[in-house]
């Protein structure tokens, strides 16, 4: 069986290559976003267990900050 010319082989290889899949978020972004989501859930749990109103408000504010950071990281991951 004859061997095809090298140019034909290279052309065939170029035609069958697929572009890499496009992911919305990199792994580091996913880990960071997950960490902020976990912090938010922890602050919500602490707000439920808090004895004073001051502690409860503080944990709820911290949960809102964590939620904002999570949303920012997720939004930036989708719009790059």
Phi and psi in degrees as a GROMACS rama.xvg file:
@    title "Ramachandran Plot"
@    xaxis  label "Phi"
@    yaxis  label "Psi"
@TYPE xy
-73.8842  146.626  UNK-2
-86.5172  129.758  UNK-3
-68.9899  156.575  UNK-4
-61.1973  153.722  UNK-5
-60.7166  -34.7735  UNK-6
-62.9976  -38.984  UNK-7
-66.0677  -38.6177  UNK-8
-65.7878  -45.0623  UNK-9
-63.1337  -40.601  UNK-10
-63.8691  -40.6827  UNK-11
-65.8884  -40.2998  UNK-12
-65.6249  -38.7525  UNK-13
-65.5029  -35.4755  UNK-14
-73.5825  -27.3383  UNK-15
-93.7284  -4.96614  UNK-16
-72.285  134.749  UNK-17
-102.252  144.352  UNK-18
-67.8612  151.974  UNK-19
-64.3352  148.25  UNK-20
-64.8508  143.657  UNK-21
-96.1716  116.008  UNK-22
-97.4129  146.511  UNK-23
-73.3655  -37.4006  UNK-24
-132.388  140.63  UNK-25
-75.6337  166.86  UNK-26
-61.9612  -41.176  UNK-27
-63.1219  -39.5446  UNK-28
-64.4559  -40.0282  UNK-29
-63.4668  -41.9409  UNK-30
-65.2115  -44.2548  UNK-31
-65.0883  -44.2919  UNK-32
-63.6355  -40.5009  UNK-33
-64.1734  -35.8066  UNK-34
-65.0499  -43.3367  UNK-35
-67.4787  -34.4899  UNK-36
-65.3154  -41.3957  UNK-37
-64.1453  -41.0887  UNK-38
-61.9387  -40.093  UNK-39
-63.321  -45.308  UNK-40
-63.8512  -37.5236  UNK-41
-64.3527  -42.3324  UNK-42
-66.6976  -35.8966  UNK-43
-65.1754  -39.6828  UNK-44
-65.2187  -42.4327  UNK-45
-65.2605  -33.805  UNK-46
-65.2445  -35.6632  UNK-47
-69.7389  -30.6929  UNK-48
-92.4312  -6.51754  UNK-49
-67.1792  144.197  UNK-50
-88.8992  -35.0424  UNK-51
-105.71  156.604  UNK-52
-64.9685  -34.6421  UNK-53
-63.1299  -45.1175  UNK-54
-64.1031  -40.9855  UNK-55
-61.639  -45.2906  UNK-56
-65.2112  -40.7973  UNK-57
-61.0002  -43.1688  UNK-58
-69.8649  -34.7684  UNK-59
-67.6354  -38.7578  UNK-60
-64.8496  -42.6261  UNK-61
-62.8577  -37.784  UNK-62
-65.2847  -38.0421  UNK-63
-66.5842  -38.485  UNK-64
-64.6713  -43.0845  UNK-65
-61.8701  -40.7166  UNK-66
-64.1854  -40.6138  UNK-67
-64.426  -41.7591  UNK-68
-67.351  -39.9391  UNK-69
-60.3744  -46.2509  UNK-70
-64.6575  -38.4051  UNK-71
-64.1722  -44.8031  UNK-72
-65.3975  -43.0729  UNK-73
-65.5328  -40.5617  UNK-74
-66.561  -43.2087  UNK-75
-65.2449  -33.3494  UNK-76
-66.5623  -31.4365  UNK-77
-83.94  -22.6804  UNK-78
-113.734  44.3964  UNK-79
